[in-house]
Amino acid sequence: MVVAAARSDNYDPKEVLAIISQGFAPGKVRLNLIEKEFAKRKANLRWEELPSFGAVQTVTPQSLYESGLFQERIFAAPTAI
């Protein structure tokens, strides 16, 4: 949301969410049963929002990179020596 707000120079949460929903597809993270149980115990996670089955939809580096929030995409990778 911070990136979308800064890019649009609009900080109204409802409008920022509308901007994000246009062309941004969240990434999917699959958790097994043990990972879900550990995730439920983390203080910074709302366990009520974890789906009972299927993948968790969230912002990932790849989904952010593939979104329309950036004008220029630069990918840097180490070169082989």
C-alpha positions as CSV (number, residue, x, y, z in Angstrom):
1,M,0.0,0.0,0.0
2,V,2.9,2.4,0.8
3,V,4.3,1.9,-2.7
4,A,1.0,2.4,-4.4
5,A,0.2,5.5,-2.3
6,A,3.6,7.1,-3.0
7,R,3.3,6.3,-6.8
8,S,-0.1,7.9,-7.0
9,D,0.5,10.7,-4.4
10,N,-2.9,9.7,-2.9
11,Y,-3.0,8.4,0.7
12,D,-6.7,7.7,1.1
13,P,-6.8,4.0,2.0
14,K,-9.9,3.2,0.0
15,E,-8.4,4.8,-3.1
16,V,-5.1,3.1,-2.7
17,L,-6.8,-0.3,-2.4
18,A,-8.6,0.5,-5.7
19,I,-5.3,1.4,-7.3
20,I,-3.8,-1.8,-6.1
21,S,-6.7,-3.9,-7.3
22,Q,-6.1,-2.7,-10.9
23,G,-3.5,-5.0,-12.3
24,F,-2.0,-6.4,-9.1
25,A,-2.4,-10.1,-8.4
26,P,-1.3,-11.2,-5.0
27,G,1.2,-14.0,-4.8
28,K,0.3,-17.4,-3.4
29,V,2.2,-19.0,-0.5
30,R,1.3,-22.6,0.3
31,L,1.7,-23.7,3.9
32,N,1.6,-27.3,5.1
33,L,-0.3,-28.2,8.3
34,I,2.7,-27.7,10.6
35,E,3.6,-24.4,9.1
36,K,0.0,-23.2,9.6
37,E,0.1,-24.2,13.2
38,F,3.3,-22.3,13.8
39,A,2.0,-19.3,11.9
40,K,-1.1,-19.2,14.1
41,R,1.1,-18.6,17.1
42,K,2.9,-15.6,15.7
43,A,2.0,-12.3,17.3
44,N,2.1,-10.3,14.1
45,L,-0.4,-12.6,12.2
46,R,-4.2,-12.6,12.3
47,W,-4.8,-16.3,12.3
48,E,-8.5,-15.8,11.6
49,E,-7.5,-14.6,8.1
50,L,-5.6,-17.9,7.3
51,P,-7.7,-19.9,4.9
52,S,-8.6,-23.4,6.2
53,F,-7.4,-24.9,2.9
54,G,-5.6,-23.6,-0.1
55,A,-2.9,-21.1,-0.5
56,V,-2.4,-17.8,1.4
57,Q,-2.7,-14.8,-0.9
58,T,-0.2,-12.1,0.0
59,V,2.3,-9.6,-1.4
60,T,5.5,-11.4,-2.5
61,P,8.6,-9.8,-4.1
62,Q,7.6,-11.5,-7.4
63,S,4.0,-10.2,-7.3
64,L,5.1,-6.7,-6.5
65,Y,7.7,-6.9,-9.3
66,E,5.1,-8.1,-11.8
67,S,2.5,-5.4,-10.7
68,G,2.0,-2.3,-12.7
69,L,3.2,-0.1,-9.8
70,F,6.6,0.5,-11.3
71,Q,7.5,2.2,-14.6
72,E,10.9,0.6,-15.0
73,R,11.8,-2.9,-13.9
74,I,15.4,-3.6,-13.2
75,F,16.5,-7.0,-12.2
76,A,20.1,-7.4,-11.0
77,A,21.7,-10.8,-10.7
78,P,25.3,-11.7,-9.9
79,T,27.4,-12.6,-13.0
80,A,29.4,-15.7,-13.3
81,I,33.1,-15.3,-12.9
